[in-house]
Amino acid sequence: MVPVPPALGEADRLRLEGEKSRQRREIWEALQRERVARFPFPPQDRIPNFEGALEAARELVKTPEFQGAQVVKANPDAPQLPLRSEVLRAGKRLVMPVPRLQDPRCFRLLRPGTATPPTIEAALSRGEALFPEEVPFVDLVVAGSVGVGPRGERLGKGGGFSDLEWGLLTTVKRVGIATRVATTIHPLQRREVNLPMLPHDVPLDLAATPRGVERFPTFLPRPSGILPEELTPATLSGIPWLKEWVSRQARRR
């Protein structure tokens, strides 16, 4: 059984969030300073696009994890566009989340043979709209990252939606122990220091750069579903499926 991350006190949470913010700033500034950030600009406050994104995607495509996957969930950010193209070109099904999960049918399924939509808006219009429980079992998750640590720690942009998508799909058993989690990054996004991990954070199994693929040990715990203590009124009001799920749980008590 995958261990559940322990709960944190508020002081510890604030300290870890502050360290995450500092690490993000350093990475964004490094990409900009070394002139390897790519459109859209600026790289700050987003999953940054980078020079070599296509090459990083091709490195990930070579892996057994990608080759063996039938269904791949990928984030809609710019640096993972080449990877999304490769998923459809390889005859696999592609699952993409609706931005901020604002639609009750908060995922879109694109089938092999579909031309890769150049924008998230185009993907939303072409994909089949699915509730989380209608998503086929996902073999490989490709998450966007701001930074990656030496144990497979993933640092996102701070919105929390990638981890929440994992929580939703775990709750309805559309991802599980067999699901691998990957990312594509520039080498400057790879940190040598351990990065903070909060209970909702999903660690990585592998990270691809233009130079190759790094695999990580599997001892970092994965969240096993939606964490009720992390759901704020603002989160619930903005995500219809999640609000309804919480209401169903309350009615069962």
C-alpha positions as CSV (number, residue, x, y, z in Angstrom):
1,M,0.0,0.0,0.0
2,V,1.3,3.5,-0.9
3,P,1.8,5.5,2.4
4,V,-0.3,8.6,3.0
5,P,1.7,11.8,3.6
6,P,1.3,13.0,7.2
7,A,-0.7,16.1,8.1
8,L,1.2,19.3,8.8
9,G,0.7,22.0,11.3
10,E,0.0,25.5,10.0
11,A,3.5,26.9,10.9
12,D,5.2,24.0,9.1
13,R,2.9,24.5,6.1
14,L,3.7,28.2,5.9
15,R,7.5,27.6,6.2
16,L,7.4,25.0,3.4
17,E,5.3,27.2,1.1
18,G,7.8,30.0,1.6
19,E,10.6,27.7,0.6
20,K,8.7,26.6,-2.5
21,S,8.1,30.2,-3.5
22,R,11.9,31.0,-3.1
23,Q,12.8,28.0,-5.2
24,R,10.3,29.0,-8.0
25,R,11.7,32.5,-8.1
26,E,15.3,31.2,-8.5
27,I,14.3,28.8,-11.3
28,W,12.3,31.4,-13.2
29,E,15.1,33.9,-12.9
30,A,17.7,31.4,-14.0
31,L,15.8,30.5,-17.2
32,Q,15.4,34.2,-18.0
33,R,19.0,35.1,-17.2
34,E,20.4,32.2,-19.3
35,R,18.0,33.1,-22.1
36,V,16.5,29.7,-22.4
37,A,12.9,30.6,-21.6
38,R,10.6,30.5,-24.6
39,F,7.2,32.0,-25.4
40,P,4.9,32.7,-23.6
41,F,6.8,35.4,-21.6
42,P,7.6,36.1,-18.9
43,P,8.3,32.6,-17.5
44,Q,7.3,33.7,-14.0
45,D,4.0,32.5,-12.5
46,R,3.6,29.7,-15.1
47,I,4.9,26.3,-16.1
48,P,7.8,27.8,-18.1
49,N,8.4,26.9,-21.7
50,F,12.0,26.3,-22.5
51,E,14.6,25.8,-25.2
52,G,14.8,22.1,-26.0
53,A,11.2,21.2,-25.1
54,L,10.9,19.1,-28.3
55,E,14.1,17.2,-27.5
56,A,13.0,16.6,-24.0
57,A,9.6,15.2,-25.2
58,R,11.5,12.9,-27.6
59,E,13.6,11.6,-24.8
60,L,10.5,10.7,-22.8
61,V,8.9,9.0,-25.8
62,K,11.8,6.5,-25.9
63,T,11.1,5.2,-22.4
64,P,9.3,2.0,-21.6
65,E,6.8,4.0,-19.5
66,F,5.7,6.0,-22.6
67,Q,5.9,3.1,-25.0
68,G,3.8,0.8,-22.9
69,A,1.1,3.4,-22.1
70,Q,-2.3,3.3,-23.8
71,V,-3.7,6.4,-22.1
72,V,-1.6,9.4,-21.2
73,K,-2.8,12.4,-19.2
74,A,-0.9,15.5,-20.0
75,N,-1.1,19.1,-18.7
76,P,-2.1,21.8,-21.2
77,D,1.0,24.0,-20.7
78,A,3.2,25.2,-23.6
79,P,6.4,23.1,-22.8
80,Q,4.4,19.9,-23.0
81,L,2.8,20.6,-26.4
82,P,5.5,18.5,-28.3
83,L,4.8,15.6,-25.9
84,R,1.0,15.9,-26.5
85,S,1.7,15.7,-30.2
86,E,3.8,12.6,-29.7
87,V,1.0,10.9,-27.7
88,L,-1.5,11.2,-30.5
89,R,1.0,10.4,-33.2
90,A,1.9,7.2,-31.3
91,G,-1.7,6.0,-31.4
92,K,-2.4,6.6,-27.8
93,R,-5.4,8.3,-26.1
94,L,-4.7,11.7,-24.6
95,V,-6.5,13.1,-21.5
96,M,-6.3,16.8,-20.8
97,P,-7.8,18.7,-17.8
98,V,-10.1,21.7,-18.3
99,P,-8.2,24.8,-17.0
100,R,-8.9,25.2,-13.3
101,L,-11.4,22.3,-13.5
102,Q,-14.3,24.8,-14.0
103,D,-16.5,22.4,-16.0
104,P,-18.3,19.6,-14.2
105,R,-17.0,17.4,-17.1
106,C,-13.5,18.5,-16.2
107,F,-11.5,16.4,-18.6
108,R,-11.2,16.1,-22.3
109,L,-10.3,12.9,-24.2
110,L,-8.6,13.2,-27.6
111,R,-8.2,10.0,-29.6
112,P,-5.4,8.8,-31.9
113,G,-5.5,10.4,-35.3
114,T,-6.6,13.8,-34.0
115,A,-4.5,16.7,-35.1
116,T,-2.7,18.1,-32.1
117,P,-4.6,21.2,-31.0
118,P,-2.1,24.1,-30.8
119,T,-4.0,25.7,-27.9
120,I,-5.9,24.5,-24.9
121,E,-9.0,26.2,-26.3
122,A,-8.8,24.1,-29.5
123,A,-8.3,20.9,-27.5
124,L,-11.3,21.7,-25.3
125,S,-13.5,22.2,-28.4
126,R,-12.3,18.9,-30.1
127,G,-12.0,16.6,-27.1
128,E,-14.8,14.4,-25.7
129,A,-16.0,15.9,-22.4
130,L,-15.7,13.5,-19.5
131,F,-16.5,13.5,-15.8
132,P,-13.6,12.2,-13.8
133,E,-15.2,8.8,-13.3
134,E,-15.6,8.5,-17.1
135,V,-11.9,8.9,-17.8
136,P,-10.2,5.6,-18.9
137,F,-7.5,4.3,-16.6
138,V,-4.4,6.5,-17.0
139,D,-1.1,4.7,-17.5
140,L,1.2,7.7,-17.6
141,V,0.7,11.2,-16.2
142,V,2.9,14.0,-17.7
143,A,2.8,16.9,-15.3
144,G,4.2,20.4,-16.0
145,S,7.0,21.4,-13.6
146,V,8.7,24.6,-12.5
147,G,11.4,22.6,-10.6
148,V,12.4,19.0,-9.9
149,G,14.3,17.8,-6.8
150,P,16.8,14.9,-6.5
151,R,14.2,12.5,-4.9
152,G,11.6,13.2,-7.6
153,E,10.0,16.1,-5.8
154,R,7.9,18.1,-8.2
155,L,7.5,21.9,-7.8
156,G,4.5,23.3,-9.7
157,K,3.6,26.9,-10.3
158,G,1.7,27.1,-7.0
159,G,-1.9,26.8,-8.2
160,G,-2.3,23.2,-6.9
161,F,-4.5,22.0,-9.8
162,S,-2.1,19.3,-11.1
163,D,-2.2,17.7,-7.6
164,L,-5.9,18.2,-7.3
165,E,-6.4,16.4,-10.7
166,W,-4.5,13.5,-9.3
167,G,-6.7,13.5,-6.2
168,L,-9.8,13.5,-8.3
169,L,-8.6,10.6,-10.5
170,T,-7.3,8.6,-7.6
171,T,-10.7,9.0,-5.8
172,V,-12.5,7.5,-8.8
173,K,-9.7,4.9,-9.4
174,R,-8.6,6.2,-12.8
175,V,-5.0,6.4,-11.6
176,G,-3.3,4.0,-9.2
177,I,-0.1,2.3,-8.1
178,A,0.6,1.2,-11.7
179,T,0.4,4.8,-13.0
180,R,3.7,6.4,-13.7
181,V,4.3,10.2,-13.3
182,A,6.7,12.1,-15.5
183,T,7.7,15.6,-16.6
184,T,9.8,17.4,-19.2
185,I,12.1,20.1,-18.1
186,H,15.2,22.1,-18.9
187,P,18.3,21.1,-17.0
188,L,18.2,24.4,-15.2
189,Q,15.0,23.3,-13.6
190,R,16.6,20.4,-11.9
191,R,17.5,21.3,-8.3
192,E,20.2,19.6,-6.4
193,V,18.7,20.4,-3.0
194,N,15.7,18.5,-1.6
195,L,12.5,20.4,-2.3
196,P,9.6,20.7,0.2
197,M,6.7,18.3,-0.2
198,L,3.3,19.0,1.2
199,P,0.7,16.2,1.7
200,H,-1.1,16.9,-1.6
201,D,2.1,16.9,-3.7
202,V,2.6,14.1,-6.2
203,P,6.2,13.0,-6.7
204,L,7.7,12.1,-10.0
205,D,8.9,8.7,-11.3
206,L,11.0,10.2,-14.1
207,A,12.0,13.5,-15.6
208,A,13.1,14.1,-19.2
209,T,15.5,16.8,-20.4
210,P,17.0,17.3,-23.8
211,R,20.0,15.4,-22.4
212,G,18.1,12.2,-21.4
213,V,15.8,10.8,-18.7
214,E,16.4,10.6,-15.0
215,R,14.5,8.1,-12.8
216,F,13.8,8.6,-9.1
217,P,13.4,6.2,-6.2
218,T,9.8,5.4,-5.3
219,F,9.9,6.0,-1.5
220,L,8.3,9.4,-1.5
221,P,4.6,9.0,-0.6
222,R,1.8,9.7,-3.0
223,P,-1.5,11.3,-1.9
224,S,-4.2,8.6,-2.0
225,G,-7.1,10.8,-3.0
226,I,-8.8,14.1,-2.3
227,L,-7.6,15.5,1.0
228,P,-10.6,17.1,2.7
229,E,-8.5,19.3,5.0
230,E,-7.0,21.0,1.9
231,L,-10.4,22.0,0.4
232,T,-11.2,25.7,1.0
233,P,-14.6,27.3,0.3
234,A,-13.0,29.1,-2.7
235,T,-11.7,25.8,-4.1
236,L,-15.1,24.1,-3.8
237,S,-17.0,27.0,-5.3
238,G,-14.8,27.0,-8.4
239,I,-14.9,23.3,-9.1
240,P,-18.4,22.0,-9.6
241,W,-17.5,18.3,-9.7
242,L,-15.6,18.5,-6.4
243,K,-18.4,20.5,-4.7
244,E,-20.9,17.8,-5.7
245,W,-18.5,15.0,-4.5
246,V,-18.2,16.7,-1.1
247,S,-22.0,17.0,-0.9
248,R,-22.4,13.3,-1.7
249,Q,-19.9,12.4,1.0
250,A,-21.7,14.5,3.6
251,R,-25.1,12.9,2.7
252,R,-23.6,9.4,3.3
253,R,-22.6,10.2,6.8
